[in-house]
Amino acid sequence: MAISFQQPVVSDTSAFASWRVVSTPGWHHVCFRVADVDAAIEQLKNRAVAVVSEPHDVVAMGLRLAFFADPWGNYFELTQLLVDAG
């Protein structure tokens, strides 16, 4: 398992920058890398966990990802590395 903390960078011009809220202090979410995002989300759905964002690819970041929330509204991200099929 890998845990990464993302701190906003004001000068960031990446595809991810527009999604971040750089004026908000603190962390937005915790991210966990998993082997299979789709399978992990399916397990969470079977346990009635609130899925915030269905699995989708972010090719610019080389990731497949999804978000879910705990009962208190905290966000968690699951990521899976995209493998170059070519």
C-alpha angles and dihedrals in degrees: 000000000000124000118197129186114209116205117193117251114204093210094049111130098174124124087258094056096078090056095054122085102219095183094060115090121223133027123317099202147337119250128212123190112221134180094238120020093187093054092045092051090048090054090050092049089052087057092050094249115161109252109207098183126018118230113285139159124253098192094182088062096037091237143120108209147171137181133222134177134222121228090271095055099257113148125229127187127208117202134188125187114246112233119219104244092195 
